[in-house]
Amino acid sequence: MPAGKPDSSDYVTNVLALAPTYHRAFDMGLIYLSDAYEMKINPVKESELRTLNLAGGLAEFKVALGKILLPQDPNQRPRAEFIRRARALRSI
């Protein structure tokens, strides 16, 4: 859930550390975090890119997706509530 949104949180449990390209893709809803802590491609957005003939490099982009590295301390991991709210905000 973006920190600037109403009812958001600046807690570590509402933070993902992403490289700039993936951060933009996350903000735009192209990728999302599943409840199983996996970064996945949004099939609706992927289809839109393909329809617009803008999917060049998408296969290489997707290689880095998958299970994210989590803090050893479970209390510092992204909370399921924030993960779900982020997906809902992006209509995923």
C-alpha positions as CSV (number, residue, x, y, z in Angstrom):
1,M,0.0,0.0,0.0
2,P,1.7,3.3,-1.0
3,A,2.7,5.3,2.0
4,G,1.0,8.4,0.6
5,K,-2.5,6.8,0.4
6,P,-5.1,7.3,3.2
7,D,-5.0,4.6,5.8
8,S,-1.4,3.6,4.7
9,S,1.4,2.7,7.0
10,D,5.1,3.6,7.1
11,Y,5.9,0.4,9.0
12,V,8.5,-2.0,7.7
13,T,5.7,-4.6,7.2
14,N,4.4,-2.3,4.4
15,V,7.7,-2.0,2.5
16,L,9.1,-3.7,-0.5
17,A,12.6,-3.0,-1.7
18,L,12.6,-3.2,-5.5
19,A,14.9,-2.1,-8.2
20,P,13.6,1.1,-10.0
21,T,12.3,-0.7,-13.0
22,Y,10.4,-3.3,-10.9
23,H,9.2,-0.6,-8.6
24,R,7.6,1.3,-11.5
25,A,6.1,-2.0,-12.8
26,F,4.7,-2.7,-9.3
27,D,3.2,0.8,-9.0
28,M,1.7,0.5,-12.5
29,G,0.2,-2.9,-11.6
30,L,2.2,-4.9,-14.2
31,I,3.6,-7.0,-11.3
32,Y,2.2,-7.8,-7.9
33,L,3.1,-9.7,-4.8
34,S,1.0,-12.8,-4.1
35,D,0.0,-14.0,-0.6
36,A,2.8,-16.6,-1.0
37,Y,5.4,-13.8,-1.3
38,E,5.9,-14.3,-5.0
39,M,6.3,-11.5,-7.5
40,K,4.0,-12.3,-10.5
41,I,3.0,-10.7,-13.7
42,N,-0.5,-9.3,-14.0
43,P,-2.0,-11.2,-17.0
44,V,-4.4,-8.3,-17.8
45,K,-1.5,-5.8,-18.0
46,E,0.7,-8.3,-19.9
47,S,-2.1,-8.7,-22.5
48,E,-2.5,-5.0,-22.8
49,L,1.2,-4.6,-23.6
50,R,1.1,-7.4,-26.2
51,T,-2.0,-5.8,-27.8
52,L,-0.1,-2.5,-28.1
53,N,3.0,-4.3,-29.4
54,L,4.9,-3.1,-26.4
55,A,6.0,-6.4,-24.9
56,G,9.6,-6.4,-26.2
57,G,11.9,-7.5,-23.4
58,L,9.0,-8.8,-21.3
59,A,10.4,-12.4,-21.3
60,E,13.7,-11.1,-19.9
61,F,11.8,-8.9,-17.4
62,K,9.8,-11.9,-16.1
63,V,13.0,-13.9,-15.4
64,A,13.6,-12.0,-12.1
65,L,10.1,-12.6,-10.8
66,G,9.3,-15.3,-8.3
67,K,9.7,-15.8,-4.6
68,I,11.0,-12.7,-2.8
69,L,13.7,-12.7,-0.2
70,L,12.2,-12.2,3.2
71,P,13.6,-10.9,6.5
72,Q,14.5,-13.7,8.9
73,D,12.3,-12.1,11.5
74,P,8.7,-12.9,10.6
75,N,7.6,-9.6,12.4
76,Q,9.4,-7.6,9.7
77,R,7.9,-9.4,6.7
78,P,5.2,-7.8,4.5
79,R,1.8,-8.2,6.2
80,A,-0.9,-10.1,4.3
81,E,-3.3,-7.2,4.9
82,F,-0.9,-4.7,3.1
83,I,-0.2,-7.1,0.3
84,R,-4.0,-7.6,-0.4
85,R,-4.7,-3.9,-0.1
86,A,-1.9,-3.1,-2.6
87,R,-3.4,-5.6,-5.1
88,A,-6.9,-4.1,-4.6
89,L,-5.6,-0.6,-5.1
90,R,-4.2,-1.7,-8.5
91,S,-7.3,-3.8,-9.3
92,I,-5.5,-7.1,-9.3
